[in-house]
Amino acid sequence: MIQNAMILLRRKKPMDWVRFLLMWGCGLATGAVLLYLVGFIVVKGVPHLTPSLFAVEYTTENQSLFPALVTTLLMVVLTLLIAVPFGVFTAIYLVEYAPRGSRLVRVIRMTTETLAGIPSIVFGLFGYIFFASWLGWGKSILTGCCTLAIMILPLIMRTTEESLKSIPDTYREGAFGLGAGRLRTVGRVILPSAMPGIFAGIILAVGRIVGETAALIFTIGSVIKIPENLFSQGRTLALHVLQLSSQGHNRNEAYATAVVLLIVVIGINMLSETIERRFANKLK
């Protein structure tokens, strides 16, 4: 096997070597930057992870991150509950039900691509004007969740749409040939086969929810306490890091909070990948 690999390497043309080295160089550079960032945060933050940071109530003495942690997890769950059904069902309509090449499909896709390119601060201003002011919700958890749902909706739609398109037409033809209707074909054949790709989009969306700050400054407020209801103000971990880092005497607590934020993101990604793997195993 090693001899075959060496033979293949000898047969490479000069341009193949350039592409090979460029590919590996870019991969190693990306990995090095990631390791440096994670290592820097871990080295700076782990020594300052103290029990007082996980106190139930926040005070100026303990700089507790526990209320921000609860708010972050609540924001992730509620935002996904709003955005995932809309994104998945819209993608199913575009791929499985809408006439191919219709004007409505082109308008929806153009709108989705436009939303994907809008800066997050613009979403924050829209959320403040529409949800907080016009609907009268004020700065609250619900306002922040609706704003983030609009932000991640294009991402979930595009990933779901591409996953559905990757399913071979033979699956659909086989189900139709056995007498299954379109709804049963989508629900029992197409959608389960596309679940790995859909979960990949959800993982990316979770990363954007957890790391968002600009849009939440205008919509969720900056109160550091455990939310009592959907109309309470709060502060996510990312906002907590921003607020602490802006205060010169709380940099150590900011690094410690960043470590917890990394752990939360990694934990959510691992959980999503586990669910995705179980879906994939059921299909085999």
C-alpha positions in Angstrom: 0.0 0.0 0.0 2.8 2.4 0.8 4.6 1.5 -2.4 1.4 2.3 -4.4 1.2 5.7 -2.7 4.8 6.4 -3.5 4.2 5.5 -7.1 1.2 7.8 -7.3 3.2 10.7 -5.8 6.0 10.2 -8.4 3.5 10.3 -11.2 2.2 13.7 -10.1 2.8 16.6 -12.5 4.2 19.9 -11.3 0.8 21.5 -11.1 -0.5 18.6 -9.2 2.3 19.1 -6.6 1.4 22.8 -6.4 -2.3 22.0 -5.7 -1.3 19.3 -3.3 1.0 21.6 -1.3 -1.4 24.4 -1.4 -4.3 22.3 -0.1 -2.2 20.9 2.7 -0.7 24.3 3.5 -4.2 25.9 3.8 -5.4 23.1 5.9 -2.5 23.3 8.3 -2.7 27.1 8.5 -6.4 26.9 9.4 -5.8 24.2 12.0 -2.9 26.2 13.5 -5.0 29.4 13.8 -7.8 27.4 15.4 -5.5 25.7 17.9 -3.8 29.0 18.7 -7.2 30.7 19.4 -8.5 27.9 21.6 -5.2 27.5 23.4 -4.9 31.2 24.1 -8.4 31.3 25.6 -7.9 28.1 27.6 -4.6 29.3 29.0 -5.9 32.7 29.9 -9.3 31.5 31.2 -8.9 28.2 33.0 -6.9 29.6 36.0 -9.7 32.0 36.7 -12.6 29.5 36.7 -13.7 29.8 40.3 -16.9 28.5 42.0 -18.0 32.1 42.5 -18.4 32.4 38.7 -21.2 29.8 38.8 -23.2 31.4 41.6 -26.9 31.5 41.0 -27.2 35.3 41.4 -24.9 37.8 39.7 -23.2 40.4 41.9 -20.4 42.9 41.2 -18.2 40.8 43.5 -18.6 37.4 41.9 -19.2 38.3 38.2 -21.3 35.1 38.0 -21.9 33.7 34.5 -24.6 31.3 35.5 -27.6 33.6 34.6 -26.0 34.2 31.2 -25.5 30.5 30.7 -29.1 29.8 31.4 -30.2 32.6 29.1 -27.9 31.3 26.3 -29.4 27.7 26.5 -32.9 29.1 26.6 -32.2 31.3 23.5 -30.8 28.4 21.6 -33.8 26.2 22.3 -36.5 28.8 21.6 -34.8 30.2 18.5 -34.5 26.7 17.0 -38.1 25.9 17.8 -39.1 29.0 15.8 -36.6 28.8 12.9 -36.3 25.1 12.2 -39.9 24.3 11.3 -40.2 27.4 9.0 -36.8 26.7 7.3 -37.3 23.0 6.8 -40.9 23.2 5.6 -40.1 26.1 3.2 -37.2 24.0 1.7 -39.5 21.0 1.3 -42.0 23.1 -0.6 -39.3 24.6 -2.8 -37.8 21.2 -3.7 -40.7 18.8 -3.6 -43.9 20.7 -4.3 -43.2 24.0 -6.1 -43.1 23.9 -9.9 -39.4 23.9 -11.0 -38.4 27.2 -12.5 -41.4 29.1 -11.3 -41.2 32.8 -10.5 -42.2 32.3 -6.9 -39.3 29.9 -6.3 -36.9 32.4 -7.8 -38.3 35.2 -5.6 -38.0 33.1 -2.4 -34.4 32.0 -3.2 -33.4 35.6 -4.0 -34.9 36.8 -0.8 -33.1 34.1 1.1 -29.8 34.9 -0.4 -30.4 38.6 0.4 -31.2 37.9 4.0 -28.1 35.8 4.3 -25.9 38.8 3.3 -27.4 41.4 5.7 -25.2 42.4 8.6 -26.4 41.3 12.0 -26.6 44.8 13.3 -29.3 45.5 10.8 -31.3 42.5 12.1 -30.9 44.0 15.5 -32.3 47.3 14.5 -35.2 45.6 12.7 -35.9 43.5 15.7 -35.9 46.5 18.0 -38.2 48.5 15.7 -40.6 45.7 14.8 -40.8 43.4 17.7 -39.7 45.6 20.6 -41.4 48.9 19.6 -44.2 48.1 17.1 -45.5 44.9 18.7 -44.7 46.3 22.2 -42.6 43.4 23.4 -39.8 45.6 24.5 -36.3 44.3 25.0 -37.0 40.7 26.0 -36.0 37.0 25.4 -38.9 36.7 22.9 -37.7 39.7 20.9 -34.2 38.3 20.8 -35.3 34.8 19.8 -37.5 36.1 16.9 -34.7 38.3 15.7 -32.2 35.4 15.7 -34.7 33.1 14.1 -34.9 35.5 11.1 -31.1 35.6 11.0 -30.6 31.8 10.9 -33.6 31.1 8.7 -31.7 31.5 5.4 -28.9 29.1 6.6 -31.4 26.4 7.6 -33.4 26.8 4.4 -30.3 26.6 2.1 -28.7 23.6 3.9 -32.1 21.7 4.0 -32.7 22.5 0.3 -29.3 21.2 -0.7 -29.8 18.1 1.4 -33.1 17.3 -0.3 -31.7 17.9 -3.7 -28.9 15.4 -3.0 -31.4 12.6 -2.6 -31.6 10.6 -5.9 -34.8 10.8 -7.9 -34.9 7.0 -7.9 -36.0 7.2 -4.2 -39.0 9.2 -5.2 -39.8 7.1 -8.3 -39.5 3.9 -6.2 -41.9 5.2 -3.6 -44.4 6.5 -6.2 -44.1 3.1 -7.9 -45.1 1.3 -4.7 -48.2 3.5 -4.5 -47.1 6.0 -1.9 -48.3 9.6 -2.2 -46.1 12.6 -2.2 -46.7 13.4 1.4 -45.8 9.9 2.5 -42.8 9.8 0.2 -41.4 13.1 1.7 -42.1 12.1 5.3 -41.0 8.5 5.1 -38.3 8.4 2.4 -36.9 11.8 1.5 -36.8 13.6 4.8 -35.1 10.8 6.8 -32.5 10.4 4.1 -31.8 14.2 4.2 -31.5 14.4 8.1 -27.7 14.4 8.2 -27.5 17.4 6.0 -30.3 19.1 7.9 -28.6 18.6 11.2 -25.4 20.0 9.8 -27.3 23.2 9.0 -28.7 23.2 12.6 -25.2 22.9 14.0 -24.1 25.9 12.0 -27.1 27.8 13.1 -26.5 27.0 16.8 -23.0 28.4 16.5 -24.3 31.7 15.1 -26.9 31.9 17.9 -24.4 31.3 20.7 -21.9 33.7 19.3 -24.2 36.6 18.3 -23.8 39.9 20.1 -24.6 42.8 17.7 -28.3 41.9 17.1 -28.9 41.1 20.8 -27.7 44.4 22.1 -30.8 46.1 20.7 -33.3 43.3 21.3 -32.5 41.3 24.5 -31.1 44.0 26.8 -28.1 43.6 29.2 -29.7 42.6 32.5 -27.7 39.8 34.0 -30.3 37.6 35.8 -32.1 34.4 35.1 -35.2 35.2 33.0 -38.5 34.8 34.7 -40.6 34.7 31.5 -40.3 35.3 27.8 -40.7 39.0 28.3 -37.8 39.3 30.7 -34.5 40.9 29.7 -31.3 38.9 29.8 -27.7 38.5 28.7 -26.2 35.7 26.8 -22.6 34.4 27.4 -21.3 36.2 24.3 -22.8 39.5 25.6 -21.4 38.8 29.0 -17.9 38.4 27.6 -18.4 41.6 25.7 -19.5 43.5 28.7 -16.7 42.1 31.0 -14.0 42.7 28.4 -15.1 46.3 28.0 -14.3 46.8 31.7 -10.6 46.8 32.2 -10.7 45.3 35.7 -12.8 42.2 34.7 -10.6 40.8 31.9 -9.8 37.6 33.8 -13.5 36.8 34.3 -14.1 37.5 30.6 -11.5 34.9 29.6 -13.1 32.4 32.0 -16.5 33.1 30.6 -15.1 32.6 27.1 -13.8 29.1 28.1 -17.3 28.2 29.3 -18.7 29.5 26.0 -16.3 27.3 24.1 -17.4 24.3 26.2 -21.1 25.0 25.6 -20.5 25.3 21.8 -18.5 22.1 21.7 -21.1 20.3 23.8 -24.0 21.3 21.7 -22.1 20.3 18.5 -21.3 16.9 20.0 -24.9 16.4 20.9 -26.1 17.3 17.4 -23.5 15.1 15.8 -24.6 12.2 18.0 -28.2 12.6 17.0 -27.2 12.9 13.3 -25.1 9.7 13.6 -28.1 7.8 15.1 -30.2 8.9 12.1 -27.6 7.8 9.7 -27.3 4.4 11.4 -31.0 3.9 11.2 -30.9 4.4 7.5 -28.2 1.8 6.9 
